[in-house]
Amino acid sequence: MYALLQRVNYAKVRVDGKITGEIDKGILVFAGLEKGDTEAVAKKMFDKILKYRMFYDENEKMNLNVTQVEGSVLLVSQFTLAANTAAGNRPSFDPAMPPKEAEELYGKFTKYAHEVFPRVSEGVFGADMKVELENDGPVTFMLKI
């Protein structure tokens, strides 16, 4: 499983012109699922996202996580993160989890996120999403489990 984290001042997702998810200060997470990922992997990833220290403390050091700064998390599914880009000029999506399995696991991922963290918003799995954000920093990290 991949998670591309962007520290944002705000982020929102639109589907068919309607806002489906929106946050102020926090983390925009693009999540990509690979064949073989499990519910345990998804839970471990969200736990890591919550604990990941990417916000500045009073000494301008990245020592604080999203819970400590009372931020929010916006989850967006993005199968392209699981692409194999090692050869050629066209990505291969062979490593990506098939859509039906991915939708089921992504549903468990977002359900868990809502259970353990009060400020979670999300896009719509498989939809044509328009994502608007202001990256703070910019600060972006790629997590892989």
C-alpha positions as CSV (number, residue, x, y, z in Angstrom):
1,M,0.0,0.0,0.0
2,Y,1.1,3.5,-0.9
3,A,0.1,6.7,0.7
4,L,1.2,10.1,-0.7
5,L,0.9,12.6,2.1
6,Q,0.7,16.3,1.5
7,R,0.7,18.8,4.4
8,V,-2.0,21.3,3.4
9,N,-3.6,24.5,4.6
10,Y,-6.8,23.3,2.9
11,A,-7.9,20.7,0.5
12,K,-11.2,19.7,-1.1
13,V,-12.5,17.1,-3.6
14,R,-15.3,17.6,-6.1
15,V,-17.2,14.9,-7.9
16,D,-19.6,16.1,-10.6
17,G,-19.2,19.7,-9.4
18,K,-20.2,18.8,-5.8
19,I,-17.8,18.9,-2.8
20,T,-17.6,15.4,-1.4
21,G,-14.7,16.0,1.0
22,E,-13.0,19.1,2.5
23,I,-10.5,19.9,5.2
24,D,-8.6,22.9,6.5
25,K,-5.2,22.4,8.0
26,G,-4.1,18.8,7.9
27,I,-3.0,16.0,5.6
28,L,-4.3,15.2,2.1
29,V,-3.7,11.5,1.6
30,F,-3.7,9.9,-1.8
31,A,-3.9,6.1,-1.2
32,G,-3.0,3.4,-3.7
33,L,-3.7,-0.3,-3.1
34,E,-1.6,-3.1,-4.5
35,K,-2.3,-6.8,-5.0
36,G,-1.8,-8.6,-1.7
37,D,-2.6,-5.6,0.5
38,T,-4.9,-6.6,3.5
39,E,-7.1,-4.9,6.0
40,A,-4.2,-5.2,8.5
41,V,-1.9,-3.3,6.1
42,A,-4.6,-0.6,5.6
43,K,-5.0,-0.2,9.4
44,K,-1.3,0.0,9.9
45,M,-1.0,2.6,7.2
46,F,-3.7,4.8,8.7
47,D,-2.1,4.5,12.2
48,K,1.2,5.6,10.7
49,I,-0.4,8.5,8.9
50,L,-1.8,9.8,12.2
51,K,1.6,9.4,13.9
52,Y,3.7,10.8,11.1
53,R,5.5,13.9,12.3
54,M,5.2,16.5,9.5
55,F,4.1,19.6,11.3
56,Y,6.4,22.2,12.9
57,D,6.8,22.6,16.6
58,E,7.7,25.9,18.3
59,N,11.3,25.4,17.3
60,E,10.5,24.9,13.6
61,K,11.3,21.2,13.7
62,M,8.9,18.6,12.2
63,N,8.0,17.0,15.5
64,L,4.2,17.2,15.6
65,N,1.7,14.9,14.0
66,V,-1.8,15.7,12.7
67,T,-3.5,14.9,16.0
68,Q,-1.2,17.2,18.0
69,V,-1.9,20.1,15.7
70,E,-5.7,19.3,15.7
71,G,-5.6,18.9,12.0
72,S,-7.8,16.9,9.7
73,V,-7.3,14.1,7.1
74,L,-8.7,14.0,3.6
75,L,-8.5,10.5,2.0
76,V,-8.5,10.1,-1.8
77,S,-8.2,6.8,-3.6
78,Q,-5.6,6.8,-6.4
79,F,-4.8,3.5,-8.1
80,T,-2.1,5.2,-10.2
81,L,0.2,5.2,-7.2
82,A,0.5,1.4,-7.6
83,A,1.7,1.7,-11.2
84,N,5.0,0.1,-12.3
85,T,6.9,2.9,-13.9
86,A,10.3,1.1,-14.1
87,A,10.4,0.6,-17.9
88,G,9.3,2.5,-20.9
89,N,7.1,5.6,-21.1
90,R,3.8,4.1,-20.3
91,P,2.8,2.9,-16.8
92,S,1.8,-0.7,-16.1
93,F,-1.0,-1.2,-13.6
94,D,-0.3,-4.9,-13.1
95,P,0.7,-4.3,-9.4
96,A,-2.5,-2.4,-8.6
97,M,-5.3,-4.3,-6.8
98,P,-8.2,-5.1,-9.1
99,P,-11.0,-2.5,-8.8
100,K,-13.7,-4.6,-7.0
101,E,-11.1,-5.9,-4.4
102,A,-9.7,-2.4,-4.0
103,E,-13.1,-0.8,-3.5
104,E,-13.8,-3.3,-0.7
105,L,-10.4,-2.8,1.0
106,Y,-10.6,1.0,0.6
107,G,-14.0,0.9,2.2
108,K,-12.5,-0.9,5.2
109,F,-9.6,1.6,5.2
110,T,-11.9,4.6,5.4
111,K,-14.2,3.0,7.9
112,Y,-11.3,2.4,10.2
113,A,-10.1,5.9,9.7
114,H,-13.5,7.3,10.8
115,E,-13.5,5.0,13.8
116,V,-10.1,6.1,15.2
117,F,-10.0,9.7,14.2
118,P,-12.8,12.3,14.4
119,R,-11.7,14.6,11.6
120,V,-11.7,12.5,8.4
121,S,-13.2,13.4,5.1
122,E,-12.9,11.6,1.8
123,G,-13.4,11.5,-1.9
124,V,-15.4,8.9,-3.8
125,F,-13.7,5.7,-4.8
126,G,-13.3,5.3,-8.6
127,A,-14.9,8.6,-9.4
128,D,-13.4,11.3,-11.6
129,M,-12.3,13.6,-8.8
130,K,-11.2,17.2,-9.0
131,V,-8.8,17.9,-6.1
132,E,-8.0,21.4,-5.0
133,L,-5.4,22.1,-2.4
134,E,-2.8,24.5,-1.0
135,N,0.3,22.5,-0.1
136,D,1.9,23.9,3.0
137,G,5.7,24.1,2.5
138,P,5.5,22.3,0.2
139,V,5.8,19.2,2.4
140,T,5.1,15.9,0.7
141,F,6.0,12.3,1.8
142,M,5.5,8.9,0.2
143,L,4.8,6.1,2.6
144,K,4.9,2.4,1.6
145,I,3.8,-0.5,3.7
